[in-house]
Amino acid sequence: MLRFAVLGHPVAHSLSPAMHAFALESLGLEGRYEAWDTPLEALPGRLKEVRRAFRGVNLTLPLKEAALAHLDWVSPEAQRIGAVNTVLQVEGRLFGFNTDAPGFLEALKAGGIPLKGPALVLGAGGAGRAVAFALKEAGLEVWVWNRTPQRALALAEEFGLRAVPLERAKEARLLVNATRVGLEDPSASPLPAELFPEEGAVVDLVYRPLWTRFLREAEERGLKVQTGLPMLAWQGALAFRIWTGLLPDPLGMEEAARRALEGEA
C-alpha cells in the first residue's frame, strides 16, 4: 500500500487528495493520499513520520522553504529556488524536489500561453520564486514585484532579475500572480485594472476561487488567461512521477481537482 500526503497549514480544503486519488486509480496502483495539517513548528516531527511510513509527501504553505534544513538531499533546482514542494522517502532518507517550476512551464505549454517577455511575477514567496526561476531558465526577461520592496530586490539580486514598481505591469507580456491576493478576499486583485497591458497573457496561481477578479479583469481586456488549476495538476503529476516512476494524465488530475472545487460550492 503506497502512502502519500500533503503537509501544510491549513490543508483541510486541499485539492491534492482528489487529484492523487485519480492518479492512483487511473494507473491501477493501491494507495492513499491524505491531507495532514502541519503548522511550521510541527514539521520536524511530521517528517519523522514520513521517514517511517510514507513513500512521499507534498509540501505547501508555510513549509516549502523551511523544509530544506530537514532533508537528507535537495535537488540543485530546489536549492537554487530555495523551496521544496515534493519529498521522496527511500529507506528512511528524505529527498527534496521542486516540481512547481517545471509544472508551471508545462501548464503554460499545455494552455497555449506564449513564452514572451518581459514577464512580471507578482510576489516573491515560495511560489513566486519557483515561477521566476522557471521563466528565467526558459530565457525570458523576468521582472518581479512584491508588496515589500526589499523582498523583491533580494530575489532580483539572487536570480539576476529586475525588481520593478507595479506600474511597469503595462509593459509586461506575461503577468503572473504568485501572491495570496484574491484568496483571502475574492473581490481583491493584486493589480489595479488600469495597469493591465494591452496585449499578452495573465496567469493566476490562486485557484480558490477559480475565476479571480484578477483573471476576470484581464479577460475583459482581451488578454489570454489561465487559472491556477493547470499548474496545480502538472506539479502534482510530476511529483507523482518522482514517487512512482509513472506520469499520470495531468488533464485528468486537473478535472479531478475541478470536480472537487465545484463540490465545495
C-alpha positions as CSV (number, residue, x, y, z in Angstrom):
1,M,0.0,0.0,0.0
2,L,1.5,3.3,-1.2
3,R,1.0,6.1,1.3
4,F,1.3,9.8,0.4
5,A,0.1,13.1,1.9
6,V,0.2,16.9,1.6
7,L,1.6,18.7,4.6
8,G,0.8,22.4,5.3
9,H,-1.3,24.7,7.3
10,P,-4.1,24.9,6.6
11,V,-4.7,21.9,4.3
12,A,-8.3,20.9,5.1
13,H,-9.5,22.1,1.7
14,S,-6.5,20.9,-0.4
15,L,-7.4,19.6,-3.8
16,S,-4.3,17.3,-3.9
17,P,-6.1,14.3,-2.3
18,A,-8.7,14.4,-5.1
19,M,-6.0,14.7,-7.8
20,H,-3.8,12.0,-6.5
21,A,-6.8,9.6,-5.9
22,F,-7.4,9.9,-9.6
23,A,-3.7,9.3,-10.3
24,L,-3.6,6.2,-8.2
25,E,-6.8,4.7,-9.6
26,S,-6.0,5.6,-13.3
27,L,-2.6,3.8,-13.0
28,G,-4.0,0.8,-11.1
29,L,-1.9,1.5,-8.0
30,E,-3.1,0.6,-4.5
31,G,-2.5,3.5,-2.1
32,R,-3.9,6.5,-0.4
33,Y,-3.2,10.2,-0.3
34,E,-4.1,12.2,2.8
35,A,-4.1,15.9,3.9
36,W,-2.1,16.4,7.2
37,D,-2.4,19.7,8.9
38,T,1.1,20.7,9.8
39,P,2.0,24.0,11.3
40,L,5.6,25.2,10.9
41,E,6.6,24.1,14.4
42,A,5.2,20.6,13.8
43,L,7.3,20.0,10.6
44,P,10.3,18.2,12.2
45,G,8.1,15.7,14.0
46,R,5.9,15.1,10.9
47,L,8.9,14.4,8.7
48,K,10.0,11.7,11.2
49,E,6.7,10.0,10.4
50,V,7.3,10.4,6.7
51,R,10.6,8.7,7.1
52,R,8.9,5.7,8.8
53,A,5.6,5.3,6.9
54,F,5.3,7.3,3.6
55,R,6.6,6.9,0.1
56,G,6.4,10.7,-0.4
57,V,4.7,13.9,0.5
58,N,3.9,17.3,-1.0
59,L,4.6,20.5,1.0
60,T,2.6,23.6,0.8
61,L,2.4,26.9,2.8
62,P,4.1,27.6,5.1
63,L,6.6,24.7,4.8
64,K,8.2,24.9,1.4
65,E,11.2,27.0,2.4
66,A,11.7,25.7,6.0
67,A,11.8,22.0,4.9
68,L,15.2,22.3,3.2
69,A,17.0,22.2,6.5
70,H,15.3,18.9,7.5
71,L,16.0,16.8,4.4
72,D,18.9,14.5,3.6
73,W,19.3,15.7,0.0
74,V,17.8,18.5,-2.1
75,S,17.9,18.8,-5.9
76,P,20.1,21.5,-7.3
77,E,17.0,23.2,-8.8
78,A,15.1,23.2,-5.4
79,Q,18.3,24.5,-3.7
80,R,18.5,27.4,-6.1
81,I,14.8,28.2,-5.9
82,G,15.0,27.9,-2.1
83,A,11.8,25.9,-1.8
84,V,10.8,22.2,-1.8
85,N,7.3,21.0,-2.6
86,T,7.9,17.3,-3.2
87,V,9.7,14.9,-0.8
88,L,10.6,11.3,-1.7
89,Q,11.3,8.8,1.1
90,V,13.8,5.9,0.3
91,E,14.9,3.6,3.1
92,G,14.3,6.3,5.7
93,R,16.1,9.0,3.8
94,L,14.3,12.1,2.5
95,F,15.0,13.6,-0.9
96,G,13.6,17.1,-1.8
97,F,12.5,18.4,-5.2
98,N,10.6,21.3,-6.7
99,T,8.0,20.5,-9.3
100,D,6.4,23.9,-9.1
101,A,8.9,25.4,-11.6
102,P,8.7,22.7,-14.3
103,G,5.0,22.3,-13.6
104,F,4.4,26.0,-14.3
105,L,6.2,25.8,-17.7
106,E,4.3,22.6,-18.7
107,A,1.0,24.2,-17.7
108,L,1.8,27.2,-19.9
109,K,2.7,25.0,-22.8
110,A,-0.5,22.9,-22.4
111,G,-2.6,26.0,-22.3
112,G,-1.0,27.6,-25.4
113,I,0.3,30.5,-23.3
114,P,3.2,32.0,-25.3
115,L,6.5,32.3,-23.6
116,K,7.1,36.0,-24.4
117,G,8.7,38.5,-22.1
118,P,9.1,40.6,-20.3
119,A,7.3,38.6,-17.7
120,L,6.3,40.2,-14.4
121,V,5.9,38.0,-11.4
122,L,3.8,39.4,-8.6
123,G,5.1,38.0,-5.3
124,A,8.4,36.9,-4.0
125,G,7.4,34.0,-1.7
126,G,7.9,30.3,-2.4
127,A,5.6,30.2,-5.5
128,G,6.9,33.4,-6.9
129,R,10.5,32.2,-6.6
130,A,9.6,29.0,-8.4
131,V,7.8,30.8,-11.2
132,A,10.6,33.5,-11.6
133,F,13.2,30.7,-11.7
134,A,11.3,28.8,-14.3
135,L,10.8,31.8,-16.6
136,K,14.4,32.9,-16.3
137,E,15.6,29.4,-17.1
138,A,13.3,29.5,-20.2
139,G,15.2,32.5,-21.4
140,L,12.7,35.3,-20.7
141,E,13.4,38.7,-19.2
142,V,11.8,38.5,-15.8
143,W,10.7,41.3,-13.6
144,V,9.5,40.9,-10.0
145,W,7.3,43.0,-7.7
146,N,6.5,42.4,-4.1
147,R,4.4,44.4,-1.6
148,T,7.6,44.6,0.5
149,P,10.1,46.1,-2.0
150,Q,13.1,44.6,-0.1
151,R,11.9,41.1,-0.8
152,A,11.6,41.8,-4.5
153,L,15.1,43.4,-4.5
154,A,16.6,40.4,-2.7
155,L,15.0,37.9,-5.1
156,A,16.0,40.0,-8.1
157,E,19.6,40.2,-6.9
158,E,19.7,36.5,-6.2
159,F,18.3,35.3,-9.5
160,G,19.6,38.1,-11.8
161,L,16.1,39.7,-12.4
162,R,14.8,43.2,-12.1
163,A,12.7,44.5,-9.3
164,V,10.2,46.9,-10.7
165,P,7.3,49.1,-9.5
166,L,3.8,47.9,-10.1
167,E,3.3,50.5,-12.8
168,R,5.6,48.5,-15.1
169,A,2.9,45.9,-15.5
170,K,1.6,47.8,-18.5
171,E,4.8,46.9,-20.4
172,A,4.8,43.1,-19.5
173,R,3.7,40.5,-21.9
174,L,3.2,37.8,-19.3
175,L,1.7,38.6,-15.9
176,V,1.7,36.0,-13.1
177,N,0.0,36.4,-9.7
178,A,2.0,34.4,-7.2
179,T,0.6,36.3,-4.2
180,R,-2.3,35.2,-2.0
181,V,-4.3,38.3,-3.0
182,G,-7.7,37.1,-4.2
183,L,-7.6,34.0,-2.0
184,E,-8.5,35.7,1.3
185,D,-10.8,38.2,-0.4
186,P,-12.2,37.3,-3.9
187,S,-13.1,40.9,-4.5
188,A,-9.4,41.9,-4.3
189,S,-6.9,42.0,-7.1
190,P,-3.1,42.4,-6.9
191,L,-3.2,44.8,-9.9
192,P,-5.3,47.9,-10.4
193,A,-7.4,47.5,-13.6
194,E,-5.7,50.4,-15.3
195,L,-2.3,48.7,-15.1
196,F,-3.1,45.7,-17.3
197,P,-1.1,45.6,-20.6
198,E,-2.8,45.9,-23.9
199,E,-1.7,42.5,-25.1
200,G,-0.2,39.3,-23.7
201,A,-1.3,36.7,-21.2
202,V,-2.2,36.6,-17.5
203,V,-1.9,33.6,-15.1
204,D,-3.2,33.5,-11.5
205,L,-1.8,30.7,-9.3
206,V,-4.8,31.3,-6.9
207,Y,-7.5,28.7,-7.7
208,R,-10.0,29.3,-4.9
209,P,-12.0,31.0,-6.4
210,L,-11.1,29.6,-9.8
211,W,-12.0,32.8,-11.5
212,T,-10.4,35.6,-9.5
213,R,-11.1,39.3,-10.1
214,F,-7.5,39.5,-11.5
215,L,-8.4,36.9,-14.2
216,R,-11.8,38.4,-14.9
217,E,-10.5,41.9,-15.4
218,A,-7.7,40.6,-17.6
219,E,-10.1,38.6,-19.8
220,E,-12.4,41.7,-20.1
221,R,-9.4,43.4,-21.7
222,G,-8.9,40.7,-24.3
223,L,-5.8,39.1,-22.6
224,K,-5.3,35.4,-22.7
225,V,-5.8,33.9,-19.3
226,Q,-5.0,30.7,-17.3
227,T,-6.4,29.7,-13.9
228,G,-4.3,28.1,-11.2
229,L,-5.5,24.6,-11.8
230,P,-3.2,23.6,-14.7
231,M,-0.1,24.4,-12.7
232,L,-1.6,22.6,-9.7
233,A,-2.2,19.5,-11.8
234,W,1.1,19.5,-13.5
235,Q,3.2,19.9,-10.4
236,G,1.2,17.1,-8.9
237,A,1.7,14.8,-11.9
238,L,5.5,15.5,-11.8
239,A,5.6,14.8,-8.1
240,F,3.7,11.5,-8.6
241,R,6.3,10.5,-11.2
242,I,9.1,11.2,-8.7
243,W,7.4,8.9,-6.2
244,T,6.4,6.1,-8.6
245,G,8.2,6.5,-11.9
246,L,4.8,6.8,-13.6
247,L,3.4,10.0,-15.0
248,P,-0.4,10.3,-14.6
249,D,-2.6,12.2,-17.0
250,P,-2.3,15.9,-15.9
251,L,-5.6,16.7,-17.6
252,G,-7.3,14.0,-15.7
253,M,-5.8,15.3,-12.5
254,E,-7.0,18.8,-13.4
255,E,-10.5,17.6,-13.9
256,A,-10.5,15.8,-10.6
257,A,-9.4,19.0,-8.9
258,R,-12.1,21.0,-10.7
259,R,-14.8,18.5,-9.6
260,A,-13.6,18.7,-6.0
261,L,-13.6,22.5,-6.2
262,E,-17.1,22.5,-7.7
263,G,-18.3,20.1,-5.0
264,E,-17.4,22.8,-2.4
265,A,-19.7,25.3,-4.0
